[in-house]
Amino acid sequence: VQLQASGGGLVQAGGSLRLSCAASGRTISGYAMGWFRQAPGKEREFVAAISWSGGTYYADSVKGRFTISRDNAKNTVYLQMNSLKPEDTAVYYCAARETYYTDRNPESYAYWGQGTLVTVSS
């Protein structure tokens, strides 16, 4: 499966963005999907994940502000980001693993999109 992330940009603190991850090659209905991010000089970190059945999981740092969702008919996963903070600035990546279960470990995801940059100004 090939993944294409989009929707990043520059936003002021407190603003919102919606990231999209469009999949091609195979239907994502058989994949658990995740969003990760990597800030300059830092390791890639887990943001959110969604299972086949729509179960969602979030990093504590984004819980209550970010929402992950999936539209299997459109073969797309979304990350709605509200109340953005400067510390949310990073390149955001979507990822897929061919199993029901989600995982917070990026090494367990075999498929990755190219990343989209989110910059939050103070």
PyRosetta script that sets phi, psi and omega in degrees:
from pyrosetta import init, pose_from_sequence

init()
pose = pose_from_sequence("VQLQASGGGLVQAGGSLRLSCAASGRTISGYAMGWFRQAPGKEREFVAAISWSGGTYYADSVKGRFTISRDNAKNTVYLQMNSLKPEDTAVYYCAARETYYTDRNPESYAYWGQGTLVTVSS")
pose.set_psi(1, 137.9)
pose.set_omega(1, 176.9)
pose.set_phi(2, -105.7)
pose.set_psi(2, 140.3)
pose.set_omega(2, -176.4)
pose.set_phi(3, -121.8)
pose.set_psi(3, 139.6)
pose.set_omega(3, -179.9)
pose.set_phi(4, -131.7)
pose.set_psi(4, 111.1)
pose.set_omega(4, 178.9)
pose.set_phi(5, -91.5)
pose.set_psi(5, 145.3)
pose.set_omega(5, 178.5)
pose.set_phi(6, -153.5)
pose.set_psi(6, 170.2)
pose.set_omega(6, 174.9)
pose.set_phi(7, 106.0)
pose.set_psi(7, -3.6)
pose.set_omega(7, 178.4)
pose.set_phi(8, -70.9)
pose.set_psi(8, 170.6)
pose.set_omega(8, 179.6)
pose.set_phi(9, 167.8)
pose.set_psi(9, -168.5)
pose.set_omega(9, 179.3)
pose.set_phi(10, -101.5)
pose.set_psi(10, 129.6)
pose.set_omega(10, -178.5)
pose.set_phi(11, -142.7)
pose.set_psi(11, 150.9)
pose.set_omega(11, 177.2)
pose.set_phi(12, -79.7)
pose.set_psi(12, 154.8)
pose.set_omega(12, 176.2)
pose.set_phi(13, -54.3)
pose.set_psi(13, 136.8)
pose.set_omega(13, -176.7)
pose.set_phi(14, 92.6)
pose.set_psi(14, -11.4)
pose.set_omega(14, -178.9)
pose.set_phi(15, -83.1)
pose.set_psi(15, -174.9)
pose.set_omega(15, -175.9)
pose.set_phi(16, -132.3)
pose.set_psi(16, 152.9)
pose.set_omega(16, 170.9)
pose.set_phi(17, -144.7)
pose.set_psi(17, 152.7)
pose.set_omega(17, 172.2)
pose.set_phi(18, -121.8)
pose.set_psi(18, 120.0)
pose.set_omega(18, 176.2)
pose.set_phi(19, -92.1)
pose.set_psi(19, 146.4)
pose.set_omega(19, 176.4)
pose.set_phi(20, -123.0)
pose.set_psi(20, 148.4)
pose.set_omega(20, 176.2)
pose.set_phi(21, -131.9)
pose.set_psi(21, 103.6)
pose.set_omega(21, -178.6)
pose.set_phi(22, -92.7)
pose.set_psi(22, 129.3)
pose.set_omega(22, -178.9)
pose.set_phi(23, -104.6)
pose.set_psi(23, 149.8)
pose.set_omega(23, 176.2)
pose.set_phi(24, -143.5)
pose.set_psi(24, 161.3)
pose.set_omega(24, 178.6)
pose.set_phi(25, 96.8)
pose.set_psi(25, -42.6)
pose.set_omega(25, 176.9)
pose.set_phi(26, -148.6)
pose.set_psi(26, 156.8)
pose.set_omega(26, 176.0)
pose.set_phi(27, -73.6)
pose.set_psi(27, 140.6)
pose.set_omega(27, -178.7)
pose.set_phi(28, -82.0)
pose.set_psi(28, 0.3)
pose.set_omega(28, -176.7)
pose.set_phi(29, -62.6)
pose.set_psi(29, -20.7)
pose.set_omega(29, 178.7)
pose.set_phi(30, -99.0)
pose.set_psi(30, 14.7)
pose.set_omega(30, -175.2)
pose.set_phi(31, -124.9)
pose.set_psi(31, 142.2)
pose.set_omega(31, 162.5)
pose.set_phi(32, -83.3)
pose.set_psi(32, 140.1)
pose.set_omega(32, -173.5)
pose.set_phi(33, -120.5)
pose.set_psi(33, 146.4)
pose.set_omega(33, 179.9)
pose.set_phi(34, -140.1)
pose.set_psi(34, 158.3)
pose.set_omega(34, 170.4)
pose.set_phi(35, -117.9)
pose.set_psi(35, 136.1)
pose.set_omega(35, 177.1)
pose.set_phi(36, -130.3)
pose.set_psi(36, 165.0)
pose.set_omega(36, 176.7)
pose.set_phi(37, -143.6)
pose.set_psi(37, 155.5)
pose.set_omega(37, 179.4)
pose.set_phi(38, -139.9)
pose.set_psi(38, 116.5)
pose.set_omega(38, 176.6)
pose.set_phi(39, -89.8)
pose.set_psi(39, 158.3)
pose.set_omega(39, -179.8)
pose.set_phi(40, -55.5)
pose.set_psi(40, 129.1)
pose.set_omega(40, 177.3)
pose.set_phi(41, 77.8)
pose.set_psi(41, 4.7)
pose.set_omega(41, -178.3)
pose.set_phi(42, -120.2)
pose.set_psi(42, 163.8)
pose.set_omega(42, 177.1)
pose.set_phi(43, -78.9)
pose.set_psi(43, 157.9)
pose.set_omega(43, 175.9)
pose.set_phi(44, -66.0)
pose.set_psi(44, 135.2)
pose.set_omega(44, -177.1)
pose.set_phi(45, -128.5)
pose.set_psi(45, 152.4)
pose.set_omega(45, 179.0)
pose.set_phi(46, -69.5)
pose.set_psi(46, 140.2)
pose.set_omega(46, 175.7)
pose.set_phi(47, -116.2)
pose.set_psi(47, -55.7)
pose.set_omega(47, -176.4)
pose.set_phi(48, -161.4)
pose.set_psi(48, 157.6)
pose.set_omega(48, 177.9)
pose.set_phi(49, -149.1)
pose.set_psi(49, 157.2)
pose.set_omega(49, -179.7)
pose.set_phi(50, -140.4)
pose.set_psi(50, 134.7)
pose.set_omega(50, -178.2)
pose.set_phi(51, -85.5)
pose.set_psi(51, 179.6)
pose.set_omega(51, 176.8)
pose.set_phi(52, -53.5)
pose.set_psi(52, -44.4)
pose.set_omega(52, -171.7)
pose.set_phi(53, -86.4)
pose.set_psi(53, 0.2)
pose.set_omega(53, 177.1)
pose.set_phi(54, 98.9)
pose.set_psi(54, 4.9)
pose.set_omega(54, 174.9)
pose.set_phi(55, -65.3)
pose.set_psi(55, 133.5)
pose.set_omega(55, -174.2)
pose.set_phi(56, -117.4)
pose.set_psi(56, 151.0)
pose.set_omega(56, -177.4)
pose.set_phi(57, -143.5)
pose.set_psi(57, 141.9)
pose.set_omega(57, -174.3)
pose.set_phi(58, -135.2)
pose.set_psi(58, 150.4)
pose.set_omega(58, 167.7)
pose.set_phi(59, -68.1)
pose.set_psi(59, 147.4)
pose.set_omega(59, -178.9)
pose.set_phi(60, -58.1)
pose.set_psi(60, -32.8)
pose.set_omega(60, -175.5)
pose.set_phi(61, -68.6)
pose.set_psi(61, -17.7)
pose.set_omega(61, -178.0)
pose.set_phi(62, -118.8)
pose.set_psi(62, -5.2)
pose.set_omega(62, -177.0)
pose.set_phi(63, -59.1)
pose.set_psi(63, 132.3)
pose.set_omega(63, -179.0)
pose.set_phi(64, 88.5)
pose.set_psi(64, -12.9)
pose.set_omega(64, 179.5)
pose.set_phi(65, -114.6)
pose.set_psi(65, -34.0)
pose.set_omega(65, -177.8)
pose.set_phi(66, -108.1)
pose.set_psi(66, 148.5)
pose.set_omega(66, 176.4)
pose.set_phi(67, -134.8)
pose.set_psi(67, 124.5)
pose.set_omega(67, 175.3)
pose.set_phi(68, -98.3)
pose.set_psi(68, 141.5)
pose.set_omega(68, 178.0)
pose.set_phi(69, -148.4)
pose.set_psi(69, 165.2)
pose.set_omega(69, 179.3)
pose.set_phi(70, -138.7)
pose.set_psi(70, 145.3)
pose.set_omega(70, 174.6)
pose.set_phi(71, -124.5)
pose.set_psi(71, 95.7)
pose.set_omega(71, -175.6)
pose.set_phi(72, -64.5)
pose.set_psi(72, -30.0)
pose.set_omega(72, 179.4)
pose.set_phi(73, -65.4)
pose.set_psi(73, -33.4)
pose.set_omega(73, 178.2)
pose.set_phi(74, -95.7)
pose.set_psi(74, -1.5)
pose.set_omega(74, -179.5)
pose.set_phi(75, 55.5)
pose.set_psi(75, 43.7)
pose.set_omega(75, -173.1)
pose.set_phi(76, -138.3)
pose.set_psi(76, 143.9)
pose.set_omega(76, 173.9)
pose.set_phi(77, -117.8)
pose.set_psi(77, 145.4)
pose.set_omega(77, -176.9)
pose.set_phi(78, -123.5)
pose.set_psi(78, 154.7)
pose.set_omega(78, 170.4)
pose.set_phi(79, -133.0)
pose.set_psi(79, 105.3)
pose.set_omega(79, 175.9)
pose.set_phi(80, -85.8)
pose.set_psi(80, 122.2)
pose.set_omega(80, -176.4)
pose.set_phi(81, -117.9)
pose.set_psi(81, 116.4)
pose.set_omega(81, 179.1)
pose.set_phi(82, -115.5)
pose.set_psi(82, 164.3)
pose.set_omega(82, 178.1)
pose.set_phi(83, 48.9)
pose.set_psi(83, 48.8)
pose.set_omega(83, -175.7)
pose.set_phi(84, -65.1)
pose.set_psi(84, 146.7)
pose.set_omega(84, -179.4)
pose.set_phi(85, -121.3)
pose.set_psi(85, 155.5)
pose.set_omega(85, 177.4)
pose.set_phi(86, -55.0)
pose.set_psi(86, -32.2)
pose.set_omega(86, 179.9)
pose.set_phi(87, -72.6)
pose.set_psi(87, -4.8)
pose.set_omega(87, 173.3)
pose.set_phi(88, -83.7)
pose.set_psi(88, -6.0)
pose.set_omega(88, 179.5)
pose.set_phi(89, -62.0)
pose.set_psi(89, 124.0)
pose.set_omega(89, -177.0)
pose.set_phi(90, -177.9)
pose.set_psi(90, 170.5)
pose.set_omega(90, 165.7)
pose.set_phi(91, -88.2)
pose.set_psi(91, 127.1)
pose.set_omega(91, -178.4)
pose.set_phi(92, -102.0)
pose.set_psi(92, 132.9)
pose.set_omega(92, -178.9)
pose.set_phi(93, -121.0)
pose.set_psi(93, 140.3)
pose.set_omega(93, 169.1)
pose.set_phi(94, -100.3)
pose.set_psi(94, 153.3)
pose.set_omega(94, -175.9)
pose.set_phi(95, -147.5)
pose.set_psi(95, 157.8)
pose.set_omega(95, -178.5)
pose.set_phi(96, -135.5)
pose.set_psi(96, 144.4)
pose.set_omega(96, 172.5)
pose.set_phi(97, -134.0)
pose.set_psi(97, 137.7)
pose.set_omega(97, -170.2)
pose.set_phi(98, -85.5)
pose.set_psi(98, 67.9)
pose.set_omega(98, 178.4)
pose.set_phi(99, -158.8)
pose.set_psi(99, 163.1)
pose.set_omega(99, 178.8)
pose.set_phi(100, -66.7)
pose.set_psi(100, -37.8)
pose.set_omega(100, -167.7)
pose.set_phi(101, -85.4)
pose.set_psi(101, 141.0)
pose.set_omega(101, 173.8)
pose.set_phi(102, -83.5)
pose.set_psi(102, 170.6)
pose.set_omega(102, 179.6)
pose.set_phi(103, -155.1)
pose.set_psi(103, 145.8)
pose.set_omega(103, 178.4)
pose.set_phi(104, -87.6)
pose.set_psi(104, -10.3)
pose.set_omega(104, -177.4)
pose.set_phi(105, -86.8)
pose.set_psi(105, 117.0)
pose.set_omega(105, -178.4)
pose.set_phi(106, -61.7)
pose.set_psi(106, -24.3)
pose.set_omega(106, -178.5)
pose.set_phi(107, -69.8)
pose.set_psi(107, -13.6)
pose.set_omega(107, 179.4)
pose.set_phi(108, -87.8)
pose.set_psi(108, -1.4)
pose.set_omega(108, 179.0)
pose.set_phi(109, -102.2)
pose.set_psi(109, 126.6)
pose.set_omega(109, -175.3)
pose.set_phi(110, -90.2)
pose.set_psi(110, -22.9)
pose.set_omega(110, -173.5)
pose.set_phi(111, -120.2)
pose.set_psi(111, 134.5)
pose.set_omega(111, -175.5)
pose.set_phi(112, -135.2)
pose.set_psi(112, 143.9)
pose.set_omega(112, 169.7)
pose.set_phi(113, -83.7)
pose.set_psi(113, 179.2)
pose.set_omega(113, -173.1)
pose.set_phi(114, -85.0)
pose.set_psi(114, -11.3)
pose.set_omega(114, 179.0)
pose.set_phi(115, 95.0)
pose.set_psi(115, 147.2)
pose.set_omega(115, 176.0)
pose.set_phi(116, -136.5)
pose.set_psi(116, 135.0)
pose.set_omega(116, -172.7)
pose.set_phi(117, -85.4)
pose.set_psi(117, 129.2)
pose.set_omega(117, 173.9)
pose.set_phi(118, -115.7)
pose.set_psi(118, 123.7)
pose.set_omega(118, 178.6)
pose.set_phi(119, -122.2)
pose.set_psi(119, 123.4)
pose.set_omega(119, -179.4)
pose.set_phi(120, -113.3)
pose.set_psi(120, 117.7)
pose.set_omega(120, -178.9)
pose.set_phi(121, -92.4)
pose.set_psi(121, 147.8)
pose.set_omega(121, -178.9)
pose.set_phi(122, -89.4)
pose.dump_pdb("model.pdb")
